[in-house]
């Protein structure tokens, strides 16, 4: 049973970059890893989510979060299978994204947590902490989805992430600076966890 590592952060915090760099670093150490990027838009529920993100569909906040959670459940068996087959399974966004974004939309935290109660738990959640203003400077509105274009909303998401990180004991990694600097911070956290923590195979 391998480690399950979850990356979280607001839009443009560098999740995709750091996931790829971690995969490279793990491979250099002889560790097998694979990544799932959420939401997975190729599934039946994922296609509904894609329509919402593209602005083609209007949905109330609670329905959106139910769909996101259902999308994670669509991948539940794949997560369990890959976690068994790989030494490290990396998730680019997972349950915590639903909680933070849902809280930013005014939904109740425990209700959001309950939606994901039957999903495998991460051994390590890494929050890439990047101020929303810095993220906005990285790329302007072009090409962003309906939630990513709202800078005030991204600020509320960041605040929700901060609250959740404190409550759940996530690893908080400063995401400002060059990608290589952030890479070293992430790698130190991951290797430290592997040295000190047994793998939790429970749900």
C-alpha positions as CSV (number, residue, x, y, z in Angstrom):
1,X,0.0,0.0,0.0
2,X,1.6,3.3,-1.1
3,X,1.4,6.8,0.1
4,X,-1.4,9.1,-1.0
5,X,-0.2,12.7,-1.3
6,X,-2.6,15.5,-2.1
7,X,-1.7,18.9,-3.5
8,X,-4.0,21.9,-2.8
9,X,-3.9,25.6,-3.6
10,X,-5.8,28.4,-5.3
11,X,-5.6,28.8,-9.1
12,X,-2.0,29.4,-10.4
13,X,-0.4,28.4,-7.1
14,X,1.8,26.1,-9.1
15,X,0.1,22.7,-8.3
16,X,0.7,21.2,-11.8
17,X,4.3,22.3,-11.9
18,X,5.1,21.0,-8.4
19,X,3.3,17.7,-9.0
20,X,5.4,17.1,-12.1
21,X,8.6,18.0,-10.3
22,X,7.7,15.7,-7.4
23,X,7.1,12.8,-9.8
24,X,10.6,13.5,-11.3
25,X,12.2,13.6,-7.9
26,X,10.5,10.4,-6.8
27,X,11.5,8.6,-10.0
28,X,15.2,9.7,-9.4
29,X,15.0,7.9,-6.1
30,X,13.6,4.7,-7.6
31,X,10.0,5.3,-6.4
32,X,7.1,4.5,-8.7
33,X,4.4,7.3,-8.7
34,X,1.3,8.3,-10.7
35,X,-0.9,11.4,-10.6
36,X,-4.6,12.0,-10.9
37,X,-5.7,15.5,-11.6
38,X,-9.2,16.5,-10.3
39,X,-11.8,17.2,-11.5
40,X,-11.6,14.3,-14.0
41,X,-13.7,15.8,-16.8
42,X,-13.8,12.7,-19.0
43,X,-16.3,10.8,-16.8
44,X,-20.1,11.2,-17.0
45,X,-20.2,13.5,-14.0
46,X,-17.0,15.2,-15.1
47,X,-18.7,16.3,-18.4
48,X,-21.4,18.0,-16.4
49,X,-18.8,19.8,-14.3
50,X,-17.0,20.8,-17.5
51,X,-20.2,22.5,-18.7
52,X,-20.4,24.4,-15.5
53,X,-16.8,25.5,-15.6
54,X,-17.2,26.7,-19.2
55,X,-20.2,28.8,-18.2
56,X,-22.6,26.7,-20.2
57,X,-24.6,25.6,-17.1
58,X,-25.8,27.4,-14.1
59,X,-25.9,25.4,-10.9
60,X,-26.5,26.3,-7.2
61,X,-23.3,26.0,-5.0
62,X,-24.5,22.9,-3.1
63,X,-25.2,21.1,-6.4
64,X,-21.8,22.0,-7.7
65,X,-20.0,20.6,-4.6
66,X,-22.2,17.4,-4.7
67,X,-21.0,16.9,-8.3
68,X,-17.4,17.5,-7.4
69,X,-17.6,14.9,-4.6
70,X,-19.4,12.5,-6.9
71,X,-16.6,12.9,-9.4
72,X,-14.2,11.8,-6.7
73,X,-16.3,8.8,-6.0
74,X,-16.2,7.9,-9.7
75,X,-12.5,7.5,-9.3
76,X,-12.6,5.8,-5.8
77,X,-11.8,2.3,-7.0
78,X,-9.1,3.6,-9.3
79,X,-7.5,5.5,-6.4
80,X,-7.6,2.4,-4.2
81,X,-6.1,0.2,-7.0
82,X,-3.3,2.7,-7.9
83,X,-2.5,3.2,-4.3
84,X,-2.0,-0.5,-3.9
85,X,0.1,-0.8,-7.1
86,X,2.3,2.3,-6.7
87,X,4.6,3.5,-4.0
88,X,3.2,7.0,-4.3
89,X,-0.2,8.2,-5.6
90,X,-0.3,12.0,-6.1
91,X,-3.6,13.8,-6.4
92,X,-3.7,17.3,-7.9
93,X,-6.7,18.6,-5.9
94,X,-8.9,16.2,-3.9
95,X,-11.5,16.4,-1.1
96,X,-10.0,19.5,0.4
97,X,-10.6,21.5,-2.7
98,X,-14.3,20.8,-2.4
99,X,-14.2,21.9,1.2
100,X,-12.3,25.1,0.6
101,X,-14.2,26.2,-2.5
102,X,-17.5,25.2,-0.9
103,X,-16.8,27.2,2.3
104,X,-15.9,30.2,0.1
105,X,-19.3,29.9,-1.5
106,X,-21.0,30.0,2.0
107,X,-21.6,26.3,2.5
108,X,-21.3,24.6,5.9
109,X,-17.9,23.0,6.5
110,X,-19.1,19.8,8.2
111,X,-21.7,19.2,5.4
112,X,-18.9,19.4,2.9
113,X,-16.7,17.1,4.8
114,X,-19.5,14.6,5.1
115,X,-19.9,14.4,1.4
116,X,-16.4,12.8,1.1
117,X,-16.5,10.6,4.2
118,X,-16.4,7.4,2.2
119,X,-13.3,8.3,0.2
120,X,-9.7,7.2,0.9
121,X,-7.9,9.7,3.1
122,X,-4.6,11.4,2.1
123,X,-1.5,10.5,4.1
124,X,-0.1,14.0,3.4
125,X,-1.9,17.1,2.2
126,X,0.4,19.9,0.9
127,X,-1.1,23.3,0.7
128,X,0.8,25.6,-1.7
129,X,0.3,28.9,0.0
130,X,0.2,31.7,-2.5
131,X,-1.4,35.1,-1.9
132,X,-4.3,35.7,-4.4
133,X,-2.7,38.9,-5.5
134,X,0.5,37.1,-6.5
135,X,-1.5,34.5,-8.3
136,X,-3.5,37.1,-10.2
137,X,-0.2,38.7,-11.4
138,X,0.9,35.4,-12.9
139,X,-1.8,35.3,-15.5
140,X,-4.8,37.5,-16.3
141,X,-8.4,36.5,-16.8
142,X,-8.0,35.1,-20.3
143,X,-8.6,31.3,-20.3
144,X,-9.7,31.1,-16.7
145,X,-12.9,29.3,-15.8
146,X,-15.9,31.0,-14.1
147,X,-14.6,30.6,-10.6
148,X,-10.9,31.3,-11.4
149,X,-11.8,34.7,-12.9
150,X,-13.2,36.0,-9.6
151,X,-10.3,37.4,-7.6
152,X,-12.5,38.1,-4.5
153,X,-13.7,34.5,-4.6
154,X,-10.1,33.3,-4.8
155,X,-9.3,35.3,-1.7
156,X,-12.1,33.6,0.2
157,X,-10.9,30.2,-1.0
158,X,-7.4,31.0,0.3
159,X,-8.8,32.0,3.7
160,X,-10.8,28.7,3.8
161,X,-7.6,26.7,2.9
162,X,-5.7,28.5,5.7
163,X,-8.4,27.5,8.2
164,X,-8.5,23.9,7.1
165,X,-4.7,23.6,7.1
166,X,-4.6,24.7,10.7
167,X,-7.4,22.4,11.7
168,X,-6.1,19.3,9.9
169,X,-2.4,19.7,10.3
170,X,-1.5,20.0,6.6
171,X,2.0,20.8,5.4
172,X,2.0,24.5,4.4
173,X,4.5,25.2,1.7
174,X,5.4,28.8,0.7
175,X,4.6,29.0,-3.0
176,X,6.2,32.3,-3.9
177,X,9.5,32.4,-5.6
178,X,11.1,30.3,-8.4
179,X,9.6,26.8,-9.0
180,X,12.9,25.2,-8.1
181,X,12.8,26.8,-4.7
182,X,9.3,25.6,-4.1
183,X,10.3,22.2,-5.4
184,X,12.9,21.8,-2.7
185,X,10.4,22.8,0.0
186,X,7.9,20.2,-1.2
187,X,10.6,17.5,-1.5
188,X,11.7,18.2,2.1
189,X,8.2,17.8,3.3
190,X,7.5,14.6,1.4
191,X,10.8,12.9,2.3
192,X,10.3,13.9,5.9
193,X,6.9,12.3,5.9
194,X,8.2,9.1,4.4
195,X,10.9,8.8,7.0
196,X,8.7,9.4,10.0
197,X,5.2,8.3,9.2
198,X,3.8,4.7,8.5
199,X,1.4,4.4,5.6
200,X,-2.2,4.5,6.8
201,X,-4.1,2.0,4.7
202,X,-7.5,2.8,6.2
203,X,-10.3,4.8,4.8
